[in-house]
């Protein structure tokens, strides 16, 4: 679901940092890998090492020369460009503006107090 959504929002490539996943993720998303949307980065789990920040830094160093924009999100985060139909459309005004970063407002949605469905 998330890969379909992020693709519809204009994201052209997704780099997934895999820290020893064992949940069958790669079999489920194999078609996206074959289509070139997803690139798997082996990122072995190492507790207490700041893995997430290290992964973000690695992505910036490795892929920034190939990407106009890099969006760092988890697969449970769905960026919604409220006034635009896609992320690429929302970012277009800043494409040639020498902007280093764009911040997003985050809204959290929880369980609304529900313990079961």
LUMDOTI-831204 format. One record per residue (C-alpha): x, y, z. Coordinates in Angstrom, 3 decimals, padded with zeros to 6 digits. Example, Ala and Ser with C-alpha at 12.3 -4.5 7.8 and 13.67 -1.06 7.14 Angstrom:
BEGIN
<r><east>012.300</east><north>-004.500</north><up>007.800</up></r>
<r><east>013.670</east><north>-001.060</north><up>007.140</up></r>
This chain:
BEGIN
<r><east>000.000</east><north>000.000</north><up>000.000</up></r>
<r><east>002.717</east><north>002.477</north><up>000.988</up></r>
<r><east>004.794</east><north>001.856</north><up>-002.140</up></r>
<r><east>001.742</east><north>002.391</north><up>-004.349</up></r>
<r><east>000.904</east><north>005.622</north><up>-002.529</up></r>
<r><east>004.421</east><north>007.031</north><up>-002.563</up></r>
<r><east>004.696</east><north>006.220</north><up>-006.274</up></r>
<r><east>001.410</east><north>008.041</north><up>-006.982</up></r>
<r><east>002.833</east><north>011.061</north><up>-005.132</up></r>
<r><east>005.635</east><north>011.268</north><up>-007.701</up></r>
<r><east>008.462</east><north>009.461</north><up>-005.921</up></r>
<r><east>010.608</east><north>007.807</north><up>-008.576</up></r>
<r><east>012.851</east><north>005.619</north><up>-006.440</up></r>
<r><east>012.674</east><north>004.212</north><up>-002.922</up></r>
<r><east>015.813</east><north>003.160</north><up>-001.075</up></r>
<r><east>014.962</east><north>000.684</north><up>001.661</up></r>
<r><east>017.585</east><north>000.169</north><up>004.317</up></r>
<r><east>017.178</east><north>-003.455</north><up>005.398</up></r>
<r><east>018.398</east><north>-004.217</north><up>008.898</up></r>
<r><east>018.125</east><north>-008.022</north><up>008.807</up></r>
<r><east>014.390</east><north>-008.202</north><up>008.139</up></r>
<r><east>012.831</east><north>-011.650</north><up>008.480</up></r>
<r><east>009.171</east><north>-010.810</north><up>007.791</up></r>
<r><east>008.959</east><north>-011.792</north><up>004.106</up></r>
<r><east>009.051</east><north>-008.145</north><up>003.016</up></r>
<r><east>011.335</east><north>-008.796</north><up>000.076</up></r>
<r><east>009.120</east><north>-011.487</north><up>-001.423</up></r>
<r><east>006.091</east><north>-009.184</north><up>-001.141</up></r>
<r><east>007.772</east><north>-006.218</north><up>-002.827</up></r>
<r><east>009.800</east><north>-008.134</north><up>-005.434</up></r>
<r><east>007.744</east><north>-006.646</north><up>-008.326</up></r>
<r><east>008.693</east><north>-003.118</north><up>-007.177</up></r>
<r><east>012.359</east><north>-004.112</north><up>-007.074</up></r>
<r><east>012.104</east><north>-005.607</north><up>-010.564</up></r>
<r><east>010.389</east><north>-002.448</north><up>-011.863</up></r>
<r><east>013.212</east><north>-000.299</north><up>-010.450</up></r>
<r><east>011.087</east><north>001.605</north><up>-007.934</up></r>
<r><east>012.777</east><north>-000.044</north><up>-004.928</up></r>
<r><east>016.482</east><north>-000.457</north><up>-004.244</up></r>
<r><east>017.503</east><north>-002.605</north><up>-001.277</up></r>
<r><east>020.404</east><north>-001.461</north><up>000.870</up></r>
<r><east>021.793</east><north>-004.082</north><up>003.241</up></r>
<r><east>022.102</east><north>-002.279</north><up>006.582</up></r>
<r><east>022.767</east><north>-004.863</north><up>009.311</up></r>
<r><east>021.250</east><north>-004.200</north><up>012.702</up></r>
<r><east>023.719</east><north>-002.932</north><up>015.286</up></r>
<r><east>022.095</east><north>-001.906</north><up>018.570</up></r>
<r><east>023.134</east><north>001.329</north><up>020.281</up></r>
<r><east>024.913</east><north>002.701</north><up>017.214</up></r>
<r><east>022.530</east><north>005.393</north><up>015.970</up></r>
<r><east>021.590</east><north>003.256</north><up>012.975</up></r>
<r><east>018.760</east><north>005.451</north><up>011.754</up></r>
<r><east>020.867</east><north>008.614</north><up>011.604</up></r>
<r><east>023.731</east><north>006.676</north><up>010.040</up></r>
<r><east>021.347</east><north>005.305</north><up>007.408</up></r>
<r><east>019.970</east><north>008.757</north><up>006.635</up></r>
<r><east>023.486</east><north>010.140</north><up>006.275</up></r>
<r><east>024.455</east><north>007.217</north><up>004.049</up></r>
<r><east>021.449</east><north>007.850</north><up>001.793</up></r>
<r><east>022.322</east><north>011.531</north><up>001.486</up></r>
<r><east>025.941</east><north>010.772</north><up>000.586</up></r>
<r><east>025.158</east><north>007.916</north><up>-001.804</up></r>
<r><east>022.156</east><north>009.228</north><up>-003.670</up></r>
<r><east>022.000</east><north>013.017</north><up>-003.490</up></r>
<r><east>023.829</east><north>013.445</north><up>-006.784</up></r>
<r><east>021.167</east><north>011.320</north><up>-008.502</up></r>
<r><east>018.134</east><north>012.909</north><up>-006.867</up></r>
<r><east>016.692</east><north>016.404</north><up>-006.949</up></r>
<r><east>014.938</east><north>015.696</north><up>-003.642</up></r>
<r><east>015.363</east><north>013.051</north><up>-000.946</up></r>
<r><east>012.460</east><north>012.306</north><up>001.367</up></r>
<r><east>013.311</east><north>010.446</north><up>004.571</up></r>
<r><east>010.225</east><north>008.698</north><up>005.934</up></r>
<r><east>009.192</east><north>005.427</north><up>007.507</up></r>
<r><east>006.700</east><north>003.166</north><up>005.704</up></r>
<r><east>004.004</east><north>004.105</north><up>008.195</up></r>
<r><east>004.305</east><north>007.789</north><up>007.245</up></r>
<r><east>002.249</east><north>009.089</north><up>004.338</up></r>
<r><east>003.273</east><north>012.589</north><up>003.185</up></r>
<r><east>000.176</east><north>014.414</north><up>001.934</up></r>
<r><east>000.658</east><north>017.538</north><up>-000.213</up></r>
<r><east>-002.593</east><north>019.206</north><up>000.834</up></r>
<r><east>-002.790</east><north>021.847</north><up>-001.904</up></r>
<r><east>-001.161</east><north>019.795</north><up>-004.672</up></r>
<r><east>-001.785</east><north>016.494</north><up>-006.423</up></r>
<r><east>001.766</east><north>015.178</north><up>-005.901</up></r>
<r><east>004.962</east><north>015.785</north><up>-003.970</up></r>
<r><east>006.769</east><north>016.702</north><up>-007.179</up></r>
<r><east>004.163</east><north>019.363</north><up>-007.890</up></r>
<r><east>004.431</east><north>020.694</north><up>-004.328</up></r>
<r><east>008.236</east><north>020.905</north><up>-004.565</up></r>
<r><east>008.368</east><north>022.393</north><up>-008.076</up></r>
<r><east>008.568</east><north>026.044</north><up>-006.911</up></r>
<r><east>011.833</east><north>025.235</north><up>-005.132</up></r>
<r><east>013.473</east><north>023.120</north><up>-007.838</up></r>
<r><east>015.939</east><north>025.836</north><up>-008.866</up></r>
<r><east>015.913</east><north>027.949</north><up>-005.724</up></r>
<r><east>019.035</east><north>026.556</north><up>-004.006</up></r>
<r><east>016.956</east><north>025.292</north><up>-001.102</up></r>
<r><east>018.797</east><north>022.837</north><up>001.153</up></r>
<r><east>015.733</east><north>021.359</north><up>002.846</up></r>
<r><east>011.970</east><north>021.614</north><up>003.117</up></r>
<r><east>010.224</east><north>020.839</north><up>006.396</up></r>
<r><east>006.941</east><north>019.012</north><up>006.687</up></r>
<r><east>004.287</east><north>019.413</north><up>009.346</up></r>
<r><east>003.575</east><north>016.106</north><up>011.034</up></r>
<r><east>000.149</east><north>015.071</north><up>012.258</up></r>
<r><east>-000.050</east><north>011.943</north><up>014.370</up></r>
<r><east>-003.097</east><north>009.720</north><up>014.307</up></r>
<r><east>-003.457</east><north>007.175</north><up>017.048</up></r>
<r><east>-005.969</east><north>004.623</north><up>018.193</up></r>
<r><east>-008.458</east><north>007.223</north><up>019.532</up></r>
<r><east>-008.466</east><north>005.227</north><up>022.767</up></r>
<r><east>-009.572</east><north>001.974</north><up>021.126</up></r>
<r><east>-007.857</east><north>-001.145</north><up>022.417</up></r>
<r><east>-009.498</east><north>-003.586</north><up>019.975</up></r>
<r><east>-011.193</east><north>-003.247</north><up>016.600</up></r>
